[in-house]
Amino acid sequence: MTRDPSALNVARRKIELAVAADEQVDVLVIGGGITGVGVALDAASRGLRVTLIEAEDLAFGTSRFSSKLVHGGLRYLATGDIATARESAHERHLLMTAIAPHLIRPLGQLLPFSCGVTFRQRTAGAIGMGMGDLLRMRAHTPRGVLPAPALVSAGTATRLVPALDPRGLRGGMLSYDGQLVDDARLVATVARTAASFAARILTRVRAVALRGDGAAVEETTTGERFEIRARAVVNATGVWAGTLDQAISVRPSRGTHIVLDTADLGTPSTALTIPHEGSISRYVFALPQAYGRVIVGLTDEDSPGAVPRIAQPTEPEIDFLLRSLNRVIAAPIGRDQVRGAFAGLRPLVDSGTDSTADVSRRHLVSASETGFVTVLGGKLTTYRRMAEDAVDLAVQTRGIQAAQSRTASLRLVDRVVPASEELLDDATGLTTAEVEFAVRVEGAMTVDDVLDRRTRIGLVDADRARCHAAVEAVVARTVADLG
Ligand SMILES: Cc1cc2nc3c(=O)[nH]c(=O)nc-3n(C[C@H](O)[C@H](O)[C@H](O)COP(=O)(O)OP(=O)(O)OC[C@H]3O[C@@H](n4cnc5c(N)ncnc54)[C@H](O)[C@@H]3O)c2cc1C
């Protein structure tokens, strides 16, 4: 077994699973999305003994289907929610300067002054970007980390986003926000950092019922059921939170992105920000990604009823995203150029408003009648604060002595993949070493874990099909080697 204390793999899982039923831990965390791994890290780094269980794989739920932005909360200002906006800007500052500068880069976002963007939308966008810069200043984020917004000429705008329609283009407004290398990568890295503080991270273990002092659980590969005893329990299961805590009402809202080839947009170096037709507060974004892709999103659709295992994008959503993009580019993108599409469910707290777009993005932390804590809502950007609040309430509710949270200045572990020239796939640049690292260090157990969550090759069906057999062989070999 590798000596890296942050390494997650089948060998470590086997040892930790074997003792999970025998020992009482301080904190049991349910859910391995960004919120759950954040809670595990917060608690473990305070010196508490922690077990996290995840029914499927790390980042299986909403956390891998985001826009991958670490944002400063500008949209919350538009709804008058100043506290959430400030919290976002503050957490973005911590993430970009202290916690995860190696996982986040500044991303330019261009609001083009195109024919399809009205004077009112240009003015509102420019004022908003100025206010966003005030939030940055208030959070003390240096300009070297996030440059100031600026008006740019039509020439600069088309250089940044070559696909823009030059006819009638009057330049644009360029501003900056944080972009994650990948959202699922953030989850795996926070989980590994928690593991480096001896947290047990057990995937494929589902909570069946929660109490204040533990949970009935099932190991999903064997169906074996057992109890885990804990002094405190935190339910961080996102859109599934209501299935374990009947007092919680979740209102899932579906957000869809489509995946395009970056070449179809002239390989843009910045993101494109396009106002919804007739709106001054809602936007469609085209965001450059790894593997030569751009993702275009996003929608905000009420998604009532039973929560699906994996949400599916709808054709009307795909059509809406293409129409929005095509309003400002010279050569319209057709449906046949869409390489993939994905949808995630926002775990919004039900506040009884008409539209999910109006539901608060602030998080909820509450203690159930039986004494476990549920943490819900928020967003990737604010995971650290959500985790701190959840652990504070859990230790207070259960009378556990614990130090203050120290995650505000705790840097996440690095991801140093051993260098290897051996390519598994030319088109995406996937290497054998990357797949081995996913299995040896990042807790991947199956080919799907690697394709869909440790890398994002699976977002394009054709790429997934091409890589599947080769990745499967490396996973099998590496798992066998770990014993
Ligand atoms: C389309 C979209 C775009 C977004 N873009 C951004 C963005 O750009 N920036 C940003 O900051 N935020 C963004 N968000 C918000 C952010 O993605 C979510 O708030 C966040 O990922 C929620 O994480 P979570 O850990 O609470 O839930 P999840 O990621 O869903 O994790 C919950 C986990 O619990 C597990 N689970 C469920 N039931 C059980 C059980 N019984 N036992 C054990 N495990 C269980 C699930 O398998 C899952 O892995 C976006 C959201 C959406 C939908």
The ligand as an ORCA input file, in Angstrom:
! r2SCAN-3c Opt
* xyz 0 1
  C     -26.138     22.828    -12.783
  C     -25.477     23.327    -11.535
  C     -24.416     24.210    -11.624
  C     -23.785     24.660    -10.462
  N     -22.708     25.482    -10.591
  C     -22.059     25.888     -9.485
  C     -20.888     26.667     -9.622
  O     -20.421     26.950    -10.728
  N     -20.280     27.076     -8.485
  C     -20.752     26.748     -7.243
  O     -20.165     27.193     -6.272
  N     -21.841     25.972     -7.082
  C     -22.502     25.520     -8.178
  N     -23.596     24.720     -8.059
  C     -24.033     24.289     -6.717
  C     -23.220     23.081     -6.228
  O     -22.881     22.230     -7.286
  C     -24.000     22.292     -5.175
  O     -24.507     23.166     -4.209
  C     -23.114     21.267     -4.479
  O     -22.399     20.486     -5.413
  C     -23.936     20.352     -3.588
  O     -23.063     19.427     -2.994
  P     -23.573     18.406     -1.907
  O     -22.369     17.698     -1.391
  O     -24.426     19.090     -0.911
  O     -24.503     17.380     -2.711
  P     -24.070     16.184     -3.673
  O     -22.898     16.523     -4.489
  O     -25.286     15.737     -4.395
  O     -23.608     15.038     -2.668
  C     -24.507     14.251     -1.941
  C     -23.938     12.834     -1.901
  O     -24.683     12.061     -0.975
  C     -24.740     10.739     -1.456
  N     -25.866     10.057     -0.807
  C     -27.182     10.263     -1.020
  N     -27.913      9.473     -0.205
  C     -27.029      8.773      0.553
  C     -27.175      7.792      1.590
  N     -28.384      7.367      2.007
  N     -26.061      7.264      2.150
  C     -24.806      7.677      1.750
  N     -24.636      8.597      0.763
  C     -25.729      9.139      0.186
  C     -24.908     10.907     -2.955
  O     -24.525      9.743     -3.680
  C     -24.032     12.110     -3.243
  O     -22.727     11.746     -3.664
  C     -24.241     24.244     -9.199
  C     -25.319     23.362     -9.110
  C     -25.921     22.888    -10.262
  C     -27.040     21.902    -10.163
*
